[in-house]
Amino acid sequence: ASGAFKEAFQNENPHLLEQMYHVKILCPDKCTGDVMGDLQTRRAMISGMDSEGNYQKIMAEIPLAEMNDYGSTLRSLTGGRAKFAMKFNGYQLVPANVQQDLVK
């Protein structure tokens, strides 16, 4: 059965889907650049920014697979002064380069 699945999988050129989450991050103004840079390394798509006093609210769409250690990374980047919340947003196609790595 596993051999048949593997053969069918390779012959039909399927597309993998990944869970996407809407993330809201509230961080101090002076840490915004570091937080934005980290989001870019996580394949995040920034959907907006807003100011709330001395804090910036960043909204982004991020694959769940990229959020494994985000809490500790955010704490480290901001000295523990930022917080985030995430909510399931749907599924999206995995980029071709990531899918190739997974198939290998």
C-alpha positions in Angstrom: 0.0 0.0 0.0 2.8 2.4 0.9 4.6 1.7 -2.4 1.4 2.3 -4.4 0.8 5.5 -2.6 4.4 6.7 -3.2 4.1 5.9 -6.9 0.8 7.6 -7.3 2.0 10.6 -5.3 5.1 11.1 -7.6 3.2 10.5 -10.8 0.2 12.8 -10.2 2.2 15.9 -9.1 0.0 16.7 -6.0 0.1 20.0 -4.1 0.6 20.1 -0.4 -1.4 22.5 1.8 -0.2 24.1 5.1 -2.1 25.6 7.9 -2.0 29.4 8.0 -2.5 31.5 11.0 -3.4 35.2 11.4 -1.0 36.6 14.0 -1.2 39.9 15.9 2.0 41.1 17.6 2.2 44.1 20.0 5.8 45.2 20.4 7.6 48.3 21.5 8.5 50.9 18.8 12.2 50.4 19.1 11.9 46.6 18.6 9.7 46.8 15.5 12.6 46.3 13.0 13.9 43.2 14.8 10.4 41.7 14.9 9.7 42.4 11.3 13.1 40.9 10.3 12.3 37.7 12.2 8.8 37.5 10.6 10.4 37.7 7.1 12.6 34.7 8.0 9.4 32.7 8.9 7.7 33.2 5.5 5.3 35.7 7.0 3.1 38.0 4.9 2.6 41.3 6.7 -0.9 42.4 6.2 -0.7 45.7 8.2 0.7 47.8 11.0 -0.9 50.2 13.5 0.4 52.3 16.3 -0.9 52.0 19.8 0.9 54.5 22.1 4.6 53.5 22.3 3.8 50.1 20.7 3.3 48.9 17.2 0.7 46.3 16.3 1.8 44.1 13.5 -0.7 41.8 11.7 0.6 39.0 9.6 -0.2 35.6 8.0 2.2 32.9 9.0 2.4 29.1 8.4 2.0 27.1 11.6 5.1 25.2 10.8 7.1 28.4 11.3 5.6 29.2 14.7 7.2 26.4 16.8 9.6 28.6 18.8 8.1 32.0 18.2 7.2 32.8 21.8 10.7 32.4 23.1 12.2 34.2 20.0 9.9 37.2 20.5 10.7 37.3 24.2 14.4 37.3 23.3 14.1 40.0 20.6 12.1 42.4 22.8 13.3 41.7 26.3 10.0 40.2 27.2 8.0 43.4 26.4 6.0 42.1 23.4 3.0 39.7 23.2 1.3 38.0 20.4 -2.0 36.1 19.6 -2.7 33.8 16.8 -5.9 32.5 15.2 -6.4 29.8 12.5 -7.0 31.4 9.1 -7.2 28.5 6.6 -5.0 26.5 4.3 -2.6 27.6 1.6 -0.4 25.9 -0.9 3.1 25.1 0.3 5.7 27.0 -1.9 7.3 24.8 -4.5 10.8 24.9 -3.0 9.5 23.8 0.4 7.4 21.1 -1.1 10.5 19.7 -3.0 12.4 19.6 0.3 9.5 17.7 2.0 9.3 15.2 -0.8 13.0 14.4 -0.6 
